[in-house]
Amino acid sequence: MALFIGFILFFVITMSTDKKYRHDLVTEEYYKKEMMYQQEIDAEGNLNTLSSKLIGHKTDEGWVINFPKDIDATKLNGTVFLYRPSNEQLDFDFPLVLSGSNLLIPDNSLLDGRWNITVAWEYEGEKYLYKKDIIY
């Protein structure tokens, strides 16, 4: 019985102290992000007030998100964040800049696989949030 308990304790201590077994959270500031969740829900709800839905699709140039045509791109200010669940080294963000009513995420920025796209912007005093999980 003592050998069994010693065996189990050895593995528990090894798993909790060895650097090669990382026990990181998916998001670094998890609790802070949870507190802001209601604001995200409200910003996502504001998407329903737009004249048309945001639509994303893959093209030869990369991933394109079509914004409503009646949005004035000069009054828009925000960021685009791309999260790669399998490798945090590939995560990146950049300022939101529209070309006409389209946002292009270049092909050379995206590797094949799953990505979570988050576009957060403010337009005429209202906050908006678009989230989409894609397979590129």
C-alpha positions in Angstrom: 0.0 0.0 0.0 2.8 2.4 0.9 4.5 1.7 -2.5 1.3 2.5 -4.3 0.8 5.8 -2.5 4.5 6.7 -3.1 4.1 5.9 -6.8 1.0 8.2 -7.1 2.7 11.0 -5.2 5.7 10.8 -7.4 3.6 11.3 -10.5 1.6 14.1 -9.0 4.7 16.0 -7.9 6.4 15.4 -11.3 3.4 16.6 -13.3 3.0 19.8 -11.3 6.7 20.8 -11.1 8.2 19.8 -14.4 8.4 22.6 -17.0 7.6 20.4 -20.0 4.1 19.8 -18.7 2.6 23.3 -19.1 -0.7 24.0 -17.5 -1.5 27.4 -19.0 -4.9 28.9 -19.5 -6.0 29.4 -23.0 -6.2 33.1 -22.4 -3.6 34.9 -20.3 -6.0 37.2 -18.5 -8.9 34.9 -18.2 -10.7 36.5 -15.2 -10.3 40.0 -16.5 -11.8 38.9 -19.8 -14.8 37.2 -18.0 -15.7 40.5 -16.3 -16.0 42.2 -19.7 -18.2 39.5 -21.1 -21.5 41.4 -20.8 -20.0 44.3 -22.8 -19.0 41.8 -25.5 -22.6 40.4 -25.6 -24.0 44.0 -26.0 -21.5 44.7 -28.8 -22.4 41.5 -30.6 -26.1 42.4 -30.2 -25.4 45.7 -32.0 -24.5 43.8 -35.2 -28.3 43.2 -35.5 -28.8 46.9 -35.9 -26.7 47.1 -39.1 -28.4 47.2 -42.5 -26.8 43.9 -43.5 -24.9 41.1 -41.9 -21.1 40.8 -42.0 -20.1 37.9 -44.3 -16.7 36.4 -44.5 -15.4 34.1 -47.2 -12.1 32.8 -48.6 -10.6 34.2 -51.8 -7.3 33.9 -53.6 -6.0 37.0 -51.8 -7.0 35.8 -48.3 -10.0 36.0 -46.1 -12.5 38.8 -46.9 -15.1 40.2 -44.6 -17.9 42.2 -46.3 -19.2 45.1 -44.2 -22.5 46.9 -45.0 -22.2 49.3 -47.9 -23.7 52.2 -46.0 -20.9 52.3 -43.4 -18.5 55.2 -43.8 -15.0 53.7 -43.4 -13.5 57.0 -42.3 -15.7 57.1 -39.1 -14.8 53.5 -38.3 -12.1 52.7 -35.7 -11.2 49.3 -34.4 -8.9 46.3 -34.4 -8.8 42.8 -35.9 -7.5 39.9 -33.7 -6.7 36.5 -35.1 -6.3 33.7 -32.6 -4.8 30.3 -33.5 -6.0 27.8 -30.8 -3.3 25.3 -31.6 -0.3 27.7 -31.4 -0.2 31.0 -29.6 2.9 32.1 -31.5 0.7 32.6 -34.6 -1.8 35.0 -32.9 -1.7 38.5 -34.2 -3.7 41.7 -34.4 -3.8 44.8 -36.6 -5.8 48.0 -36.9 -9.1 47.8 -38.8 -8.8 49.4 -42.2 -11.5 48.9 -44.8 -11.0 49.0 -48.5 -14.4 50.2 -49.7 -16.7 48.1 -47.6 -14.4 45.1 -47.4 -11.7 43.9 -44.9 -9.0 41.7 -46.4 -6.8 39.5 -44.2 -4.0 38.6 -46.5 -3.3 35.0 -47.5 0.3 35.1 -46.4 -0.8 36.0 -42.8 -2.9 32.8 -42.4 -1.8 29.2 -42.3 -4.1 26.4 -43.1 -6.2 25.3 -40.1 -8.6 26.8 -37.6 -8.6 30.5 -36.7 -10.9 32.6 -34.5 -11.4 36.0 -35.9 -12.5 38.9 -33.7 -13.3 42.3 -35.2 -14.0 45.0 -32.6 -14.9 48.5 -33.8 -16.7 51.6 -32.8 -18.9 53.5 -35.3 -20.9 56.7 -34.4 -20.6 56.1 -30.7 -21.7 52.4 -30.8 -19.5 49.5 -30.2 -19.6 46.4 -32.4 -18.1 43.0 -32.1 -17.9 40.3 -34.8 -16.6 36.8 -33.9 -16.2 34.0 -36.3 -14.4 30.6 -36.1 -13.1 29.6 -39.5 -11.2 26.8 -41.1 -8.8 28.4 -43.6 
